[in-house]
Amino acid sequence: MNRHGDPSDPVFQVRDLTKIYVMGEVSVEALRGVDLDLYPGELVVLLGPSGSGKSTLLNILGGLDSPTSGRVISAGRDLTQVGERALTEFRRQIVGFVFQFYNLIPSLTARENVAIVTEIAEDPMSPEEALGLVGLSQRLDHFPAQLSGGEQQRVAIARAVAKRPRVLLCDEPTGALDSATGVIVLEVLERVNRELGTTTAVITHNAAIAAMADRVIRMSDGRIQSVSDNPVRLAPSEIHW
Amino acid sequence: MSVLVRKLRRETWRMRGQVLAIAVVIAGGVATLVMSLATLDSLTLTRAAFYRDYRFADVFASLKRAPEGLREAVEAIPGVQRAETRVVAAVNLDIPGFTDPASGLLVALPEGANAGLNRLYLREGRLPEPGRDQETVVSQAFADAHAFRPGDRLGAIINGRLQRLEIVGIALSPEFIYQIKPGDLFPDFARYGVLWMNREPLANGYGMDGAFNDLVLTLTRDARVRDVIERLDLLLEPHGGLGAIERRDQLSDRYLGAELEQLAGMAKFIPATFLGVAAFLLNMVLSRLIGAQRDQIAILKAFGYGSWAVGWHYVQWVLVIILLGLILGLAAGLWFGLLMAELYRGFFHFPYLTFSPRPQVISLAVLATLGAGLAGTLSAVRRAVRLPPAEAMRPEPPPNYRATLVERLGLQRFLDQPTRMVLRNIERRPLKALLSVLGIAMACGILMVGRFQEGALDYLIQVQYGLAQRDDLTLTFVEPTSRRAILELAAHPGVDWAEPVRQVAVRLIRGQASYRTAIQGLESESRLRRILDDRLQVRPLPPEGLVLSDHLAAVLGAGPGDSLRVEVLEGRRERLEIPVVGIVREFTGVAAYMDLAALNRALGEGDSVTGALLALVPGARDAVVAELKRAPRVAGVTDRMTAIQSFTDSMTEIVLSFAFISTLLAGSIAFGVVYNNARILLTERDRELATLRVLGFSLAEITYILVAELALLTAAAIPPGFLIGLGLIAAIVGGLDSELYRIPMIIEPNVLAFSATVILVSALLSGLLVARRLRHLDLVAVLKTRE
């Protein structure tokens, strides 16, 4: 197993997590009692079909959403019990997000989209360094509309890692990209995980990606079906879909 | 510079059209407020300064004749600071090259000097020199009407003798700011002038050597006006005193006060409405604009920005817009205010203009706008920030669409799919649709406010001078005369019809309320001055009792059946009790009418008349007027048509300027509202419309969906807009009642047509602007992004 740090001190401890959405007249049970630990430095892939609850889980881990019941413990605090101010602080210092649709701010350049995070973080790298890490040193002053989808996603990754987060949460980071571009994005994620030791959780419904993980967690119907360890992590360049 | 500031700058620039449209809405409200209050302030300040600098008197008294020695007794009345005696006389004038009858008021100046009270402000020339009996100074309005310059000459019939006078100066006086002939409704500068002369020649002409017939006083600060007047009246009564009046009853001040009061009514109500509408729209537009940014707010939150930071970001954005609107509005308001104040200065003949809007005016505008803008912003930001970011980044939950009312009624087979979408969109968010309709309706309503006055004034003149007062000439005799004079007039070949008038100055009293006016004695079946009821039907004068105009009835709180105490202010000074027998609807003046015979019986004066109403044979006017000018018994001739003409000429500029400016401002508010509505609609629908394009809808079809919704909302807004306009106008009309005139609640169809047209054109233009944007919808982005 390729775990960095002490296994008894997980970055996240999730216990009996449930989430019920009430959308209009329908209520959807997105999570039905999830237990999960994430350890320092590992790269985890959460695999599951759409509607399996993996995005909901990730959003709750990142403090973007609150569960209906259960506990999420990180850095010694139960995220389900803390107030808005503490959640904001948690998002500002501990986690970085990568979304499927990049969610860059269209009116800001690549550099500025990263700067928007580094301006409020405690010990960030410079936007240039972060963009260098994802191979975009030549595109610093381009606006999102002037970048390809893969480039936009790499800006989003640079934005997520620039604050040196302890955890990187990626929701379908290659979902909107073709295979070749997707591999480049995965290589960036792998490099960040390896070089910075950032715990990385990647959500995907693409089973091929599971091969690059330390651990693979399979979800369906709001529950964890299985957890398996990969004896060897494949390099992204060896992955095809 | 912080990245968020850069985001702010770029997004403001990107949305510049919409930002400008919102700023224009704010500017419209602010400009109206600043314009009205600045105009009012500067006129009030100017009046106060002119009164103070030129020592406008506090109390005025006219009498028949009193020895100069009485002045000491007057000055001994407690509270009197200074008294100045004068000789004042009404004269007929003979103006070279001017055929119409003109009359004037001669006012004596101390020999070779300016008056101590009611001092003259010389615009041109000089005062009469001591011993120069032929020299005169004339009022500026009168001089302007005849293009008089110092050195010009005119004739005055002083005590029956024509005297040649030389104009040596042109002046303004605080006593005649509103220069109007007593008894007239409108000023007529060409036919009525004020002339100042040395006292000596006037006193000689009118037998006032060592005597006076007019008195003006200033009072000490702590004086009680009513007490002073009471004692003064006692003192003057043996000398034919007509009852002293205080400043606010003085003709010029009363009319000026009424004008300023009307202006104050406008200055409060219209801008409050405009600013209120602008604030409401600002609130609505901003909260929807920020609602459309909820995913961006969520992203900022996901990165760890706190609610305050996000809120502050949007507050800054709104501040930029508000600031832009305020700058535009303040600049436009001050400029328009100065223009309007200058117009009024000319109208009132103020010697100068003190234009210094109070800081309160500006802070009021700033606070009202900030309050409205920030309230809208904060509530929207708070709503967006309250959502967990994950939820905010998701599109809003699919709304509960239902079959619309139209469909439930089974009419859908008449509707195509896009039309059904339009209807469902509206019916799904009834509140949002309602707010849009309300916003457009308010814009429609304030457009009516800017326009209705012109038509209402036309109507007023039509009723008053088309239906009620139908004489060509009104004559006033030098003194009450036998009725035979009317027969002589009627016999003149140029006169088609002649009727007598008996006018008597009175004070009408009921309980605590009293009012100085004149009772007009008319023949009961008078053809030339007709009494109209509230449906404009002609009513004969009852054989006994008083008929009051509705305004006078309201002032006195009197109705039919009540009895009034009537103090006659001339002749034998009778004290009478006369019952009120009717109320008539009148838009101008404060009149009381009575049957001529009944009035004469009450006065115990037999068959006397004080004037005549004449209808002339077509083409005979000039000949009749020329003859009347030579008739010694005729003190004055008023020509109805020319009086109306001169009034409308002078009022038109002001009314039209005001109407033009407020229409301009209301129009910009209206366009801002409609355009913002269209843009918000686009923001809320662009993803949906792009998806439809992807599914194979044509550009025309999606344009239809957007534009049809806009058109429906606009059409729905016009009828309630008319109602809002009616309500606003009713409130304004109620606030504008004065003794000068009451604006009738008349809204001509063209006012409705105009405001509806402006709204429709705004909608059309906005529709075109927005439709142009639909061409550039990014279809690929829709395929790629969520939903």
Interface residues (C-beta under 8 A of the other chain):
Chain A: M23 G24 E25 T56 N59 I60 G62 L64 D65 S66 E84 R85 T88 E89 F90 R91 R92 Q93 F97 F99 Q100 F101 N103 I105 S107 L108 E112 A115 I116 V117 E119 I120 A121 G149 R159 A176
Chain B: S2 V3 L4 R6 K7 R10 E11 R14 D295 Q296 A298 I299 L300 K301 A302 F303 G304 Y305 G306 S307 A309 P388 P389 A390 E391 M393 P397 P398 P399 N400 K784 T785 R786
